[in-house]
Amino acid sequence: MYEIELKPEEFRLFRTYIYENVGISLGQEKSALVKGRLSKRLHALHMESFKEYYNYLINDTTGEELLFFVSAISTNVTSFFREEAQWRWLQEHLSELIATKKEKKIRIWSAGCSSGEEPYTILMFLQNHLKDFESWDIRILATDISPKVLSQAILGRYSSTQVEQLPKNIVMNSFEKMEVNNEIKYQIKPFLKEKVIFRLYNLVTDPFFFKNKFDMIFCRNVMIYFDETTRNKLIGRFIELLPKGSPLFLGSSESLSGHKEKLSLLGSSIYQKR
Ligand SMILES: C[S@@+](CC[C@H](N)C(=O)[O-])C[C@H]1O[C@@H](n2cnc3c(N)ncnc32)[C@H](O)[C@@H]1O
């Protein structure tokens, strides 16, 4: 395969386009990553320069090439019960968080849900720790920018390596074991799946259409690619959607640079609206 050079001026074009359309901030050091991850795509499209690919990307009115670009340069890595310390915190504080909920209604947003492990973990957690789980009206909004991971999330089918490390009671209560093409798979049970509303949604460029508030928002390991301005803007919007006292969960490597007067840190990248 011949090598295609990514010139600095071409990288700058991608950088501006991706920032304006997805909010992802590509530092100069990402030039090699973009080149490495996109070269195969250029070859597949029989293109000879990154400029040619750039024109193709910006003229693609379906938006599909942009999504391809984003999945090539970002990661969808996730797992069940990721960020263990946060689940321990939630176990300790769940009863006080729901103490005032007379209507027995819980609304949670998993923003950047990837292939679904996060929203399904929220449900497994509630199923395990909420008294009379069945009698609660629970809805999880699960959104992501990538149609590929979202379709995996909607299918809700996972490999045995992902599931068999979970406690036995969770596996029994939340999954149906099945054989697909001679392989053992675990499918989320329909009564849990129906509590999740999956939507394709770009956290940076799509309008905030929400009418109601959320009892909790999870936006973990999503903002790592965003610059400070984009992160602060998004967190500001999350704050508007949270009632006082409600928690916002970020990834453990993410911390807050703005909005410190509106949020207090409760531990393990868990923030609470003051
Ligand atoms: C590393 S995964 C994190 C998944 C899960 N929240 C977790 O912590 O395990 C990051 C996800 O954020 C999504 N994402 C990245 N930029 C986004 C954006 N602008 N809007 C919505 N989702 C985005 C990616 O598609 C990816 O699925």
PDBQT file of the ligand as one rigid body, heavy atoms in Angstrom, charges set to zero:
ROOT
HETATM    1  C1  LIG A 301     -15.426   5.931  25.605  1.00  0.00    +0.000 C 
HETATM    2  S1  LIG A 301     -17.147   5.848  25.263  1.00  0.00    +0.000 S 
HETATM    3  C2  LIG A 301     -17.828   5.965  26.902  1.00  0.00    +0.000 C 
HETATM    4  C3  LIG A 301     -19.062   5.108  27.094  1.00  0.00    +0.000 C 
HETATM    5  C4  LIG A 301     -19.658   5.149  28.508  1.00  0.00    +0.000 C 
HETATM    6  N1  LIG A 301     -20.168   6.438  28.839  1.00  0.00    +0.000 N 
HETATM    7  C5  LIG A 301     -18.628   4.708  29.523  1.00  0.00    +0.000 C 
HETATM    8  O1  LIG A 301     -18.126   5.506  30.303  1.00  0.00    +0.000 OA
HETATM    9  O2  LIG A 301     -18.306   3.506  29.552  1.00  0.00    +0.000 OA
HETATM   10  C6  LIG A 301     -17.458   7.488  24.604  1.00  0.00    +0.000 C 
HETATM   11  C7  LIG A 301     -18.740   7.569  23.764  1.00  0.00    +0.000 C 
HETATM   12  O3  LIG A 301     -19.036   8.965  23.536  1.00  0.00    +0.000 OA
HETATM   13  C8  LIG A 301     -19.554   9.104  22.231  1.00  0.00    +0.000 C 
HETATM   14  N2  LIG A 301     -19.388  10.495  21.795  1.00  0.00    +0.000 N 
HETATM   15  C9  LIG A 301     -18.232  11.134  21.459  1.00  0.00    +0.000 A 
HETATM   16  N3  LIG A 301     -18.491  12.395  21.069  1.00  0.00    +0.000 NA
HETATM   17  C10 LIG A 301     -19.843  12.558  21.173  1.00  0.00    +0.000 A 
HETATM   18  C11 LIG A 301     -20.722  13.647  20.917  1.00  0.00    +0.000 A 
HETATM   19  N4  LIG A 301     -20.273  14.827  20.452  1.00  0.00    +0.000 N 
HETATM   20  N5  LIG A 301     -22.045  13.464  21.144  1.00  0.00    +0.000 NA
HETATM   21  C12 LIG A 301     -22.512  12.279  21.597  1.00  0.00    +0.000 A 
HETATM   22  N6  LIG A 301     -21.725  11.219  21.859  1.00  0.00    +0.000 NA
HETATM   23  C13 LIG A 301     -20.413  11.351  21.647  1.00  0.00    +0.000 A 
HETATM   24  C14 LIG A 301     -18.748   8.094  21.411  1.00  0.00    +0.000 C 
HETATM   25  O4  LIG A 301     -19.423   7.723  20.224  1.00  0.00    +0.000 OA
HETATM   26  C15 LIG A 301     -18.584   6.928  22.402  1.00  0.00    +0.000 C 
HETATM   27  O5  LIG A 301     -19.569   5.945  22.215  1.00  0.00    +0.000 OA
ENDROOT
TORSDOF 0
